[in-house]
Amino acid sequence: MANKKLKLTSELSLKEVALDSSQFDIPKKIQVDFSKAKKTKKYKNKQPTDIISHYTLLGVDERIAKAVNDGVIDQDDVKAITIEVYGSFDDIEDYIEFGKVMSVELLDVAVKALWVEGRNAAYKAVKLVASGLKLADM
């Protein structure tokens, strides 16, 4: 995702700010459970339209997923990565239709703040934001 510069005098929204990706260990391949994908539509005049804004996916680093499958790590100890994908909608819809768990590579990845709901709701986690995805080479 292209990083656009913000003016120092602009109102700051952590929702829009991309963090320095070099500070994070971003996996090359992510195993995604497409049965849990959620579609978000664009809004116009506070009403949802038929246009898709993005899909929110949950994934796990492929190396961690392999360790879980091999019994090295307990599934309960694994925290999923939140991923927002702003393209590849046809591919995602095909994968959702079959409800498959597949390994993917994300395109043009950025790290952004993630709003966490709850008693003390705040931006206190991160998410990956990608322009699209493709199936990972096995």
C-alpha positions in Angstrom: 0.0 0.0 0.0 1.3 3.4 -0.9 2.2 5.5 2.1 1.0 9.1 1.7 2.5 11.8 3.8 0.4 13.6 6.4 0.8 17.3 7.2 2.0 18.0 10.7 -1.0 20.4 11.1 -3.6 17.8 10.0 -5.9 16.1 12.4 -4.4 12.7 13.3 -6.3 9.5 12.9 -4.4 6.4 13.9 -6.7 4.5 11.6 -5.0 6.0 8.6 -1.3 6.0 9.7 0.9 3.1 8.4 3.5 2.0 10.9 7.1 1.2 9.9 6.8 -2.3 8.6 10.5 -3.0 9.2 9.7 -3.1 12.9 7.5 -6.1 12.6 8.1 -9.7 11.7 5.7 -10.0 8.8 5.3 -13.6 7.5 5.9 -14.3 3.9 3.1 -16.9 3.8 0.0 -16.9 5.9 -2.5 -19.7 6.3 -6.0 -18.2 6.1 -9.3 -19.8 7.1 -11.6 -18.4 4.4 -14.7 -19.7 6.1 -14.3 -16.9 8.7 -13.8 -14.1 6.1 -16.0 -11.0 6.6 -17.0 -8.6 3.9 -17.2 -4.8 4.6 -19.2 -2.6 2.2 -18.5 1.1 1.4 -20.9 3.6 2.9 -22.5 6.6 1.3 -24.6 9.0 3.4 -24.2 6.7 6.3 -25.9 3.9 4.3 -24.2 0.7 3.1 -23.8 0.4 -0.7 -23.4 -2.7 -2.8 -19.7 -1.9 -3.4 -17.2 -3.9 -1.4 -14.7 -1.9 0.6 -12.5 -4.8 1.8 -12.5 -8.3 3.3 -11.3 -9.0 6.8 -9.5 -12.3 7.2 -7.8 -14.1 10.0 -4.6 -15.8 9.4 -1.6 -17.5 11.0 2.0 -17.5 10.0 2.4 -20.7 7.9 5.4 -21.8 10.1 3.2 -21.5 13.2 0.4 -23.4 11.5 2.8 -26.2 10.6 4.0 -26.4 14.3 0.4 -26.7 15.4 -0.3 -29.5 12.9 2.9 -31.3 14.1 1.8 -31.0 17.7 4.7 -28.7 18.7 2.4 -25.8 19.7 -1.0 -26.0 21.2 -3.8 -24.4 19.1 -5.0 -22.4 22.2 -1.6 -20.6 22.3 -1.9 -19.3 18.8 -3.2 -15.8 18.2 -4.6 -15.0 14.7 -3.4 -12.1 12.6 -6.1 -9.7 11.4 -5.7 -8.9 7.7 -7.7 -6.4 5.6 -7.5 -7.0 1.9 -8.6 -4.2 -0.5 -8.4 -6.2 -3.7 -8.5 -9.7 -5.2 -12.2 -9.9 -4.4 -13.1 -12.5 -7.0 -10.4 -14.8 -5.7 -11.4 -14.3 -2.1 -15.1 -15.0 -2.9 -14.0 -18.3 -4.7 -12.0 -19.4 -1.6 -15.0 -18.4 0.7 -17.3 -20.5 -1.4 -15.3 -23.6 -0.6 -14.6 -22.6 3.0 -11.0 -23.7 2.6 -7.9 -23.0 4.7 -5.2 -21.9 2.2 -1.7 -20.5 2.3 -1.5 -17.0 0.7 1.0 -14.3 0.1 -0.2 -10.7 0.6 0.5 -8.0 -1.9 1.7 -4.5 -0.9 1.5 -5.1 2.8 1.3 -2.3 5.4 1.0 -2.5 9.2 -1.7 -0.3 10.7 -3.2 0.2 14.2 -6.2 -2.0 15.0 -9.1 -0.8 17.2 -9.8 -3.4 19.9 -13.3 -3.3 21.4 -14.0 -4.1 25.0 -14.1 -2.4 28.4 -11.2 -0.1 27.5 -11.6 0.1 23.8 -8.6 1.7 22.0 -6.0 1.2 19.3 -4.0 -1.4 21.1 -3.1 -4.0 18.4 -1.9 -4.1 14.8 -3.4 -5.5 11.6 -1.9 -6.2 8.2 -3.4 -4.2 5.3 -2.9 -5.5 1.7 -3.9 -4.4 -1.8 -4.6 -8.1 -2.7 -3.4 -11.7 -2.2 -2.3 -14.7 -4.2 -2.0 -18.3 -3.5 1.4 -19.2 -2.0 3.7 -21.5 -3.9 4.0 -24.8 -2.1 
